[in-house]
Amino acid sequence: MPVTVSYPGVYIDEVSSGVHTITSVSTSIAAFFGRTSKGKLNRAERCLSLADFQRKFGAPHAQSDLGHAVRQFFANGGTDCYVVRLANGATASAITLRSLSTGGQPVLVATAKAEGAWANTVRLAVDYNTVSPHESFNLRVIQEDAGNIVSTEEHGNLSMNPLSPRFAPTFVTQSSSLIDLNLHAGLGDATLPGSFINTLVNSFPGYSQGRRPLTPAAGTAGDVRDALNLLIAANQNSFSIRVNDGASRLVTLSTLAAPADFTALGNALSLDINNQLSGDTVAVTVEAPANVGTLITITASSGNQSSVRITRASNNDIAAALMLGAEQGGLEQARYANFRPAPNATLVTIGSATGPFTAASLKTNINAIAALTQSAITQLAIDTVVVALNAAPNNLVTRVGTDRWFQNRVGASPATGDSDGLREKLQIIANAINANATVAYRAQVWGYQLALLPKASSINAMLATGGVVSTPAAADFTGALTANTRQYTLGTSGTSTFSSAGVNGSDGGAPTAADYLGNPVDQTGFHALDSVDLFNLMVLPPDTDVSAAIHLGLWNPASVYCANHRAFLLVDAPANWTGPDGRPAVAGNTAMISQLNVAAKRNAAVFYPRVVFDNAGLKKLTGASGAIAGLMARTDATRGVWKAPAGVEADVRDVLGVEVKLTDIENGVLNKKAVNCLRVFPNGLVNWGARTLDGDDDFGSEWKYIPIRRLALNIEESLFRGTKWVVFEPNDEPLWAKIRLNLNAYMMSLFRQGAFQGTSPKDAFYVKCDKDTTTQDDRNKGIVNIEVGFAPLKPAEFVVIKIQQIAGDL
């Protein structure tokens, strides 16, 4: 772009040189199609090593040679490939997870990422041991193979709030390599958060409850006002609040006037707080549960009512004194928390026969426990083991027996004891359980819930049963232990009280011709490669359950697909090319070769005979294409794509031998018919052929040899990618000059590497782009024509040595 001058001086303008470097694309990225033990159907998965393949697709399928072909590809020098899993009628395993609500409401459906029976041993473990144990949950996904854990995923602090960045269905589906997680159909559409919010009418508004009683159990509204005013007078009057996950606001409470009752007091606090908020509002209620005292609860009352979160103020804080906010020991539940899947634990819900299943029942349960006298419970029965709770160091009486559970240990801070006694007692019970070696469970405190988890047990064993022994014995703690299975399991074997609708995954049957061919709309079968940037070699390994007729019928469409994508097809010789006597029937009847019926012959080559490999200690026959693809990759890397992947250096590795050892005469017959033979020589097993299927001597094709065709494909693909900058450029001599400059530079680089015939560049290649190739009519139509020619190196297929005896001097 010209420099705009304004002041006297020196200006610098950088001018483009017109250089657009063209780089040769990769020449040996293979694509394999067939059955595998696991993996997503009809998806091209990239594998950069055998270990990579085994992680994604597991051990080789019993009926398919694909896994063995990939192994031979890497063993012979391959470094990069795509694998497309095919099967007919395969299904994915799944299971529905239920919540803790009465009857277990279906909430989430876990489905294996890929179809197949492999996922029938995928385990799920849910727990509430999070930073917000009454709102979020953790999900562990465990993959097992033959009883051994091979993969574990941890998804922590998940939420059922569709507006949360850790919304469980979205977060797990995007981050897990094993499962997809979706909302159950009864909960709405996960892709429509608004619909989800409106559908969940049984959800509750988010709230934050302070767990320190402000007055004795029989306190009045005036007593609560006085307790608050004392704190306010002592400059303990501020806290930070976030409503519906909005911005944090600092709230400073004003001195309260005399209230008429608890409702009036709550309204006064609501007005004071809402006057300091912007946007979303809250409603404050003052509750007086029996034998506990008065508690303050702040509930979201506008917007989506998702949550109320309270933290301490940096100065003049009152949150700690009221135990308001989760960090201060308060109880905070966000909306949709009751739609979390049930944890894989036994919940100890003493104080309530219905359990902490909803927002209301959780608070009811907590208050019922808080109201217990400290001598009310003497022991806990877990299965057949009794854990004593009335003796040091695990004595629930931390003050005197007639005091309540919410009152903490004598001498604790604050000195009044009306503080965090409830969680203190839960931790005492947990310590007692964990100290008892005969108990088969370990205990954890999740906020205001006590959970029992098995130390070791079978996957689907029901967890702890038993009960609570009380004093006096008349106290009713029926249903104190709510048991669940240790883990959920995808498939029908994983159903339990809190999981259902299990569907077993199935590997399906052998792929049909339609499964291989696929369709471009859904990108299935061969078209799974449509989304792949580049592949060069295609391999269709044999499958025991795919008939010879179906396999033969695939070579034609496969070759056409390869031709359309500038790729090369490696064809395995049919099994009937070797007769019952173990000799090559095809050598005596070359008409059998025509059964391959390959349309794009110049983009394909066939290799005979089949190779013998070690299959878990047993000898097995398979096509040679996988090994040949690796050999091509090795030859490309060491010598270049213009070198034939054949000769004494082209040894075939990771095989035990060949189906039949060919003689020179048999090799000669087949070579003339464009069949590449694998031979056993003193130096080992080598590939001894380099012809395309268009290389029959009767045809006289210019694409007779594999290296010539593959070099041409490489040049075509490289120039196709390297000249895209030309599109929409002004179509005149300056553009043509740049094209000649860049293409000549690329072709010269190949010449210097020895890719062409000739002793000078003019003998090896030419690039033409000028007014002769691009006429005015072409320019009017927006066309620029480029001609590139090259003189390929043909392999020395027949080495003729003339030997003459010298007669002597005359």
NUFI-85256 format. One line per 2 residues: number of its first residue (from 1); their letters; for each residue x negated, y, z of C-alpha. Coordinates in steps of 0.001 Angstrom, whole numbers, plus 500000, padded with zeros to 6 digits. Layout:
<gulos>
NUM	A	X Y Z  ...
</gulos>
This chain:
<gulos>
1	MP	500000 500000 500000  498491 503385 499039
3	VT	497170 505483 501903  499029 508723 502546
5	VS	496437 511511 502795  497009 514691 504770
7	YP	493819 515967 506352  490341 516246 504772
9	GV	488288 513201 505692  487618 509548 504979
11	YI	490457 507037 504706  490158 503256 504675
13	DE	492659 501085 502846  492422 497283 503017
15	VS	493293 495738 499657  494419 492122 499381
17	SG	492021 489832 497563  494884 487793 496182
19	VH	493525 484609 497755  496160 482125 498936
21	TI	494278 479065 500083  495758 475758 498957
23	TS	495101 472848 501269  495549 469215 500345
25	VS	498395 467619 502225  498056 464356 504076
27	TS	498011 461308 501812  498812 458406 504150
29	IA	501782 459127 506405  503779 455903 506334
31	AF	507513 455354 506860  508820 452028 508207
33	FG	512447 450839 508167  513969 447970 510120
35	RT	515125 446617 513450  513431 447427 516750
37	SK	514133 446508 520366  515265 450018 521225
39	GK	515271 453544 519903  517765 455867 518268
41	LN	519411 454532 515108  518833 456338 511810
43	RA	516372 458816 513234  512832 459183 511939
45	ER	510589 459068 515020  506967 460027 514587
47	CL	504372 457651 516043  500682 458536 516240
49	SL	499492 455282 517795  500676 451771 518586
51	AD	501200 452821 522211  503380 455665 520956
53	FQ	505482 453175 518993  505826 450850 521976
55	RK	506960 453692 524238  509672 454727 521806
57	FG	510719 451382 520346  509568 448739 522810
59	AP	508245 445293 521988  508707 443916 518450
61	HA	512224 442713 517689  512417 438918 517636
63	QS	513881 438759 514119  512184 441754 512529
65	DL	508575 442145 511429  508682 445936 511699
67	GH	506829 446019 515031  504101 443747 513645
69	AV	503830 445821 510462  503327 448985 512500
71	RQ	500689 447211 514608  498823 446140 511466
73	FF	499123 449668 510067  497295 451165 513035
75	AN	494842 448256 513256  493760 448817 509643
77	GG	493159 452542 509976  496571 454203 509953
79	TD	496992 457213 512219  500416 458687 511490
81	CY	503783 457177 510640  507534 457497 510984
83	VV	509741 454660 512144  513460 454491 511366
85	RL	515453 451990 513390  518265 450275 511506
87	AN	520950 447902 512775  524525 447039 511998
89	GA	527158 447627 514672  524811 448539 517520
91	TA	526427 450317 520487  525079 452389 523350
93	SA	525584 451454 526990  527429 453906 529217
95	IT	528985 454361 532635  531319 456865 534308
97	LR	530268 458443 537596  532915 459437 540121
99	SL	533022 462067 542839  533519 461593 546581
101	ST	537126 462724 546357  539842 460304 547421
103	GG	539994 457552 544838  536806 458765 543198
105	QP	537632 461261 540450  535732 460572 537176
107	VL	533348 463468 536650  530383 462518 534444
109	VA	529747 459988 531688  526159 458790 531298
111	TA	525368 457292 527893  522091 455824 526693
113	KA	520202 458039 524248  519827 455127 521870
115	EG	521964 452149 521005  521034 448677 522133
117	AW	520925 446256 525035  517681 447824 526275
119	AN	519664 450417 528259  521724 447866 530193
121	TV	518959 447983 532799  518716 451785 533005
123	RL	519447 452824 536597  520778 456098 537964
125	AV	520297 457316 541525  522116 460378 542886
127	DY	521287 462173 546120  522066 465510 547769
129	NT	518593 466097 549225  518222 469503 547575
131	VS	517597 473073 548636  521392 473502 548596
133	PH	522629 470101 549793  526306 471097 549770
135	ES	526179 472500 546247  523648 470735 544023
137	FN	522377 467210 543516  519361 465292 542241
139	LR	519509 462622 539559  516826 460002 539065
141	VI	516867 457952 535850  514911 454703 535910
143	QE	514225 452457 532932  513361 448839 533604
145	DA	511977 446182 531292  511827 442561 532427
147	GN	512277 443709 536015  509426 446234 535873
149	IV	509892 449998 536026  508484 451464 532815
151	ST	509812 455013 532987  511224 457348 535633
153	EE	512771 460776 535211  513540 463251 537993
155	HG	516220 465895 537409  516462 468080 540491
157	NL	518865 470715 541831  521564 470043 539255
159	SM	524824 471929 539352  528365 471242 538162
161	NP	528891 474942 537498  529019 475343 533697
163	LS	527510 478829 533973  524462 477574 535867
165	PR	521166 477187 533964  520957 473738 535585
167	FA	524455 472657 534585  524055 468878 534798
169	PT	525477 467787 531402  523491 470356 529445
171	FV	520275 470181 531455  520000 466378 531603
173	TQ	521036 465809 527988  518382 468242 526759
175	SS	515556 467112 529035  516095 463361 529374
177	SL	514630 460890 526912  516835 458078 528259
179	ID	520420 459288 528687  522973 461859 527589
181	LN	525200 463259 530313  528668 464558 529460
183	LH	531674 465787 531391  534434 463272 531711
185	AG	537291 464075 529354  539534 464892 532321
187	LG	537349 467840 533299  537435 469785 530058
189	DA	534962 470542 527305  531355 471122 528340
191	TL	530814 473293 525267  533553 475681 526393
193	PG	532667 477002 529854  535772 479161 530001
195	SF	537983 476174 529262  536082 474201 531852
197	IN	536656 476825 534515  540354 477106 533779
199	TL	540830 473357 533633  539354 472611 537035
201	VN	542302 473879 539018  541390 471600 541909
203	SF	538102 473359 542452  537707 475826 545307
205	PG	536248 479350 545451  532607 479549 546484
207	YS	532041 480611 550088  529422 481162 552770
209	QG	530243 480329 556397  528213 481408 559397
211	RR	527749 478428 561709  527087 480281 564972
213	PL	530291 480679 567030  530745 484294 568074
215	TP	532962 483588 571081  534058 480650 573242
217	AA	536705 478335 571851  539526 480412 573339
219	GT	538097 483735 572176  540385 486440 570836
221	AG	539992 488776 567892  538908 491452 570347
223	DV	536169 489198 571690  534865 488649 568159
225	RD	534960 492419 567496  533000 493055 570678
227	AL	530378 490410 569814  529872 491929 566389
229	NL	529714 495477 567719  527027 494449 570213
231	LI	524896 493198 567352  525608 496305 565283
233	AA	524702 498531 568232  521398 496658 568508
235	NQ	520646 497503 564872  521489 493982 563690
237	NS	523957 495073 561048  522620 494236 557540
239	FS	522387 491316 555138  521921 490758 551414
241	IR	524753 489199 549424  525153 487863 545883
243	VN	528647 487180 544629  529198 484910 541611
245	DG	525410 484830 541096  525377 488525 540298
247	AS	522913 491109 541511  521889 491079 545167
249	RL	523450 493859 547259  522446 495102 550675
251	VT	525451 495380 552992  525414 497305 556254
253	LS	528326 496667 558631  530019 499565 560369
255	TL	531283 499594 563956  534634 497810 564100
257	AA	537850 499264 565546  540133 497200 567754
259	PA	541804 494515 565569  545368 493309 565924
261	DF	544425 489677 565228  541977 487492 563316
263	TA	543611 488362 559992  543278 492117 560594
265	LG	539659 491636 561660  538910 489693 558483
267	NA	540591 492369 556365  538522 495099 558025
269	LS	535296 493208 557342  536379 492551 553750
271	LD	537065 496239 553152  533730 497247 554646
273	IN	531777 494767 552506  533698 495343 549262
275	NQ	533163 499091 549522  529442 498357 549218
277	LS	529705 495885 546354  529857 496661 542673
279	GD	532249 494557 540618  533010 491225 542290
281	TV	534741 491212 545652  535000 488899 548652
283	AV	537543 487991 551306  536439 487530 554917
285	TV	538271 485160 557223  537763 484564 560944
287	EA	538422 480953 561905  538720 479426 565353
289	PA	538290 475616 565114  539229 473786 568306
291	NV	536481 473517 570942  533978 475311 568734
293	GT	534644 479051 568822  535118 481625 566123
295	LI	533295 481469 562785  533080 483990 559953
297	TI	533582 482816 556353  532969 485028 553309
299	TA	534710 483754 550148  534495 485002 546556
301	SS	537834 486550 545609  537324 487834 542052
303	GN	535679 486893 538783  534976 483205 538370
305	QS	534744 482849 542174  531710 480611 541729
307	SV	529630 481422 544798  528668 483615 547706
309	RI	524982 483555 548662  523641 485405 551681
311	TR	520019 486030 552600  518363 488021 555353
313	AS	517891 491749 555098  514350 493057 555357
315	NN	515415 495381 558192  518202 495294 560799
317	DI	519206 491775 559777  522364 490178 561146
319	AA	522388 487038 558952  520043 485100 561250
321	AL	522053 485941 564356  525271 484713 562707
323	ML	523558 481711 560992  524986 483162 557810
325	GA	523457 481850 554567  521948 478461 553737
327	EQ	518424 479519 554720  519676 480501 558168
329	GG	521551 477229 558702  524905 478425 557406
331	LE	527242 476379 555265  527400 477463 551622
333	QA	529374 475670 548956  529629 476837 545367
335	RY	532635 476251 543206  532679 472843 541468
337	AN	530481 471291 544185  533283 468825 544853
339	FR	532853 467526 541289  529360 466262 541933
341	PA	528914 462495 541465  528891 460543 544711
343	PN	525404 459982 546113  523853 456512 546200
345	AT	523805 456430 549965  525991 455658 552938
347	LV	527333 458928 554332  527896 459020 558084
349	TI	531076 461051 558489  531772 460769 562225
351	GS	534512 463074 563292  536723 462523 560249
353	AT	538348 459450 558778  538672 461057 555349
355	GP	535050 462047 554841  533447 465258 553497
357	FT	534988 464954 550061  536396 468433 549413
359	AA	535600 471948 550543  538308 471828 553186
361	SL	537510 468337 554446  533796 469143 554663
363	KT	534445 472090 556965  536995 470026 558906
365	NI	534499 467235 559332  531685 469556 560398
367	NA	533921 471303 562946  535157 467970 564297
369	IA	531559 466840 564864  530601 470226 566301
371	AL	533454 469907 568837  532289 466505 570134
373	TQ	530929 466404 573645  527264 465482 573700
375	SA	528005 462244 575586  530784 461172 573197
377	IT	528587 458867 571097  526239 456349 572675
379	QL	525132 454228 569736  525472 453650 566026
381	AI	526023 450198 564530  524410 449728 561105
383	DT	525234 446328 559674  524286 444053 562601
385	VV	521750 446400 564185  522744 448696 567069
387	VA	520799 451947 567396  520912 453469 570890
389	LN	521555 457224 571103  521726 457724 574867
391	AA	518096 457384 575917  514906 459365 575428
393	PN	513470 460324 573057  516640 460007 570946
395	NL	519315 461150 573364  522226 463110 571947
397	VT	522726 464778 575331  520389 467726 574892
399	RV	522078 469924 577556  524748 468222 579639
401	GT	527216 465566 578589  530205 467917 578666
403	DR	528605 470485 576342  529479 470415 572685
405	WF	527390 469212 569767  526988 472716 568320
407	QN	525121 473759 571463  521425 473148 571015
409	RV	518743 471926 573414  518192 473796 576680
411	GA	515390 476306 576277  515845 476552 572520
413	SP	516170 479922 570838  518533 481658 571133
415	AT	518881 480933 574815  522665 480883 574689
417	GD	522480 477508 572955  525400 478413 570700
419	SD	523249 477906 567608  521957 475053 565484
421	GL	522885 472178 567784  524823 470266 565129
423	RE	521900 469761 562763  519730 469093 565797
425	KL	521960 466138 566743  522016 464808 563171
427	QI	518225 464881 563116  518112 463018 566465
429	IA	520257 460251 564955  518025 460167 561846
431	NA	514902 459904 564008  516431 457061 566000
433	IN	517316 455129 562840  513920 455692 561249
435	AN	512138 454612 564443  513990 451280 564511
437	AT	512020 448853 562333  514864 446331 562239
439	VA	517208 448752 560452  517182 448142 556706
441	YR	517806 451817 555998  516084 455141 556288
443	AQ	518025 458200 557304  517973 461704 555851
445	VW	519785 464879 556883  521338 466677 553915
447	GY	522481 469988 555346  525365 468928 557592
449	QL	525543 465378 556275  523689 462300 557471
451	AL	522801 459793 554750  521476 456237 554951
453	LP	519339 454945 552097  518083 451359 551792
455	KA	514434 450587 552316  514759 447665 549889
457	SS	517689 445742 548497  519145 444459 545273
459	IN	520162 447081 542737  523918 446887 543181
461	AM	524071 445843 546835  526589 447820 548837
463	LA	524876 449941 551435  525265 450152 555184
465	TG	528409 449044 556947  529225 449147 560620
467	GV	530474 451976 562789  530057 454308 565720
469	VS	530433 453204 569339  531991 455958 571397
471	TP	532528 456824 575029  535330 456526 575915
473	AA	536100 453635 573591  539471 455143 572666
475	AD	537864 457802 570418  538719 457109 566771
477	FT	535798 457071 564332  537348 454672 561831
479	GA	535788 454992 558391  532691 456742 559718
481	LT	530457 455037 557147  531270 455631 553477
483	AN	529203 453096 551529  528067 453175 547909
485	TR	525752 451047 545778  522026 451593 545911
487	QY	521955 452692 542256  524306 453005 539333
489	TL	523527 450887 536275  524486 451577 532694
491	GT	526772 448854 531389  529442 446733 533016
493	SG	527169 445450 535782  526913 448922 537278
495	TS	530538 449483 538254  531316 450086 541917
497	TF	533512 452206 544166  532104 455407 542685
499	SS	531353 454248 539135  533539 452690 536473
501	AG	534209 452187 532766  530847 450574 532137
503	VN	530102 449688 528504  527338 447250 527665
505	GS	524926 448284 524956  524517 445967 521980
507	DG	521672 445571 519509  524165 444789 516758
509	GA	523316 442602 513794  520801 442683 511007
511	PT	520961 445800 508824  522928 445437 505614
513	AA	522015 446936 502258  524321 449848 503079
515	DY	522442 450431 506345  519175 450721 504426
517	LG	520603 452939 501686  522478 455215 504104
519	NP	523876 458503 502870  522498 462032 502592
521	VD	525398 463664 504429  524775 461882 507721
523	QT	521050 461420 506999  521177 457688 507627
525	GF	519132 454842 506159  516489 456063 503705
527	HA	517943 459559 504068  516784 459684 507699
529	LD	513543 460880 506073  515314 463871 504497
531	SV	514543 465935 507583  510901 464829 507660
533	DL	508407 467359 506339  506168 464845 504588
535	FN	505665 461116 504136  503527 459349 501526
537	LM	504001 455588 501909  507170 453545 502428
539	VL	507228 450060 503946  510260 447769 504294
541	PP	509083 444929 506559  510855 441557 506325
543	DT	513679 440593 508665  514625 436978 509322
545	DV	518335 437803 509165  518150 439942 506026
547	SA	518584 437657 503032  516068 437555 500208
549	AI	518739 438813 497812  519426 441901 499934
551	HL	515728 442602 500370  515082 442310 496622
553	GL	517952 444666 495956  516341 447369 498076
555	WN	513190 447868 495988  515011 449687 493197
557	PA	516702 452439 495304  513671 452629 497582
559	SV	511363 453327 494640  513719 455987 493320
561	YC	513823 457652 496738  510018 457597 496883
563	AN	509740 459067 493388  512046 461923 494400
565	HR	509854 462663 497413  506437 462216 495782
567	AF	505787 459105 497878  504547 455590 497117
569	LL	506385 452324 497828  504512 449242 499050
571	VD	506342 446094 498015  506014 442723 499757
573	AP	505963 439702 497510  509077 437506 497939
575	AN	508657 434243 499843  509597 432141 496807
577	WT	506497 433305 494951  504736 430519 496837
579	GP	506046 427079 496045  506797 424202 498422
581	DG	503390 422724 497581  501677 425779 499020
583	RP	500466 427009 495621  501451 430304 493914
585	AV	504535 429463 491887  504481 432950 490396
587	AG	501118 432352 488761  502683 429637 486619
589	NT	505895 431564 486050  505186 435281 485849
591	AM	508800 435881 484833  509510 435715 488560
593	IS	507912 439147 488891  510848 440757 487142
595	QL	513106 439834 490060  511613 442784 491928
597	NV	513717 445084 489717  511816 448256 490623
599	AA	512983 451358 488751  510171 453817 489512
601	KR	507355 451344 488819  504656 453985 488743
603	NA	505460 454879 492347  505268 451310 493647
605	AV	502849 448410 493998  503348 444787 495037
607	FY	500945 442743 497161  500656 438956 497212
609	PR	500401 436597 499072  501881 437071 502524
611	VV	499517 437290 505480  499356 435118 508588
613	FD	499258 436895 511950  499302 436003 515635
615	NA	502786 436381 517092  502376 435800 520840
617	GL	500181 432767 520267  502128 431420 517279
619	KK	501189 431806 513631  503730 433655 511545
621	LT	503943 434847 507947  504833 438394 506979
623	GA	504430 440791 504088  501106 442537 503688
625	SG	502496 446053 503212  501968 447211 506791
627	AI	498309 446230 506716  497843 447656 503198
629	AG	499345 450989 504305  496747 451142 507080
631	LM	494015 450168 504610  495072 453020 502309
633	AR	494900 455437 505225  491413 454199 506117
635	TD	490192 454459 502530  491693 457942 502134
637	AT	489866 459109 505251  486478 457661 504337
639	RG	486391 457890 500530  489367 459936 499369
641	VW	492756 459201 497851  491086 458816 494433
643	KA	489261 455678 495658  491154 452419 495110
645	PA	492087 450741 498420  490482 447524 497206
647	GV	487125 445833 497007  484652 444266 499385
649	EA	484988 447266 501720  488778 446920 501801
651	DV	488900 444223 504465  492324 443528 505948
653	RD	492247 443467 509745  494423 442079 512523
655	VL	495511 439087 510449  494484 435429 510672
657	GV	494563 434686 506979  496805 434463 503940
659	EV	499652 432171 502990  497709 430750 500039
661	KL	494119 431088 498879  494117 432117 495239
663	TD	491618 430996 492650  489981 433381 490202
665	IE	492176 432056 487396  495374 432555 489413
667	NG	494205 436021 490406  493494 436805 486748
669	VL	497001 435836 485649  498647 437912 488364
671	NK	496360 440919 487995  497324 441314 484328
673	KA	500960 441333 485435  500264 444156 487946
675	VN	500355 441970 491060  497709 442950 493613
677	CL	496201 439921 495268  494704 439464 498693
679	RV	491653 437226 498511  489522 435351 501003
681	FP	485824 435841 500282  482761 434940 502344
683	NG	482780 438463 503783  486412 438158 504899
685	LV	489958 438834 503760  490133 441759 501360
687	NW	492573 443455 499025  491517 442627 495467
689	GA	493926 444665 493373  494701 448318 492632
691	RT	497547 448381 490128  500939 449997 490283
693	LD	503934 447972 489131  503621 450030 485940
695	GD	500160 448551 485389  501131 445440 483450
697	DD	498677 445104 480574  501593 444764 478170
699	FG	502894 448238 479077  499787 450386 478635
701	SE	500957 452977 481157  498911 456054 482017
703	WK	499836 455345 485657  498285 451908 485660
705	YI	496186 452362 488792  497214 453123 492358
707	PI	494500 455733 493066  495366 457715 489923
709	RR	499067 457800 490781  498472 458657 494434
711	LA	495986 461398 493484  498556 462892 491134
713	LN	501204 462772 493852  498802 464453 496260
715	IE	498003 467234 493806  501689 467738 493010
717	ES	502661 468013 496683  499729 470278 497534
719	LF	500449 472656 494662  504175 472581 495405
721	RG	503498 473801 498927  500560 476034 498067
723	TK	502303 478101 495390  505512 479034 497185
725	WV	504084 482502 497716  504568 483042 493975
727	VF	508363 483108 494264  509794 486636 493745
729	EP	506396 488124 492846  506285 490408 489750
731	ND	505929 488039 486790  503078 489545 484807
733	EP	499342 489208 484185  498262 490270 487715
735	LW	500346 487401 489152  499049 484940 486566
737	AK	495487 485913 487402  496078 485262 491092
739	IR	497649 481905 490288  494653 480907 488135
741	LN	492275 482065 490874  493905 480028 493622
743	LN	494624 476879 491638  491131 476812 490130
745	AY	489666 477134 493628  491743 474175 494823
747	MM	490933 471971 491836  487255 472889 492125
749	SL	487251 471678 495735  488554 468284 494539
751	FR	485973 468178 491757  483152 468769 494207
753	QG	484449 465882 496311  484208 463580 493298
755	AF	487914 463243 492544  487616 463747 488748
757	QG	485634 462564 485772  483166 464824 484052
759	TS	479863 466472 484833  481263 469990 484782
761	PK	484561 471571 485861  485625 472217 482279
763	DA	485366 468499 481586  487264 467591 484779
765	FY	490269 469878 484949  491956 473002 483671
767	VK	494477 475525 484971  496488 477567 482505
769	CD	498913 480349 483343  499174 483205 480872
771	KD	501334 484624 478122  501032 481381 476179
773	TT	502584 479292 478944  505046 481963 480006
775	TQ	506802 483624 477107  508826 486803 477277
777	DD	511981 484697 477235  510690 482791 480274
779	RN	509953 486063 482041  513445 487312 481257
781	KG	514788 484172 482905  512541 484602 485952
783	IV	510319 481631 485079  506542 481369 485411
785	NI	504966 478248 483874  501729 476781 485166
787	EV	499819 473955 483510  497307 471887 485452
789	GF	495412 469013 483876  492829 466689 485369
791	AP	490665 463781 484246  491135 461050 486859
793	LK	488577 458498 487857  489706 455042 486855
795	PA	488530 452169 489041  485896 449837 487676
797	EF	488255 446916 487625  486142 444713 485367
799	VV	482376 444834 485795  480662 443338 482778
801	IK	476968 442529 483108  475073 441599 479943
803	IQ	472093 439377 480490  469627 438685 477722
805	QI	466639 436419 477697  463530 438075 476317
807	AG	462108 435948 473525  458576 437236 473987
809	DL	456195 439249 471846  456370 438869 468128
</gulos>
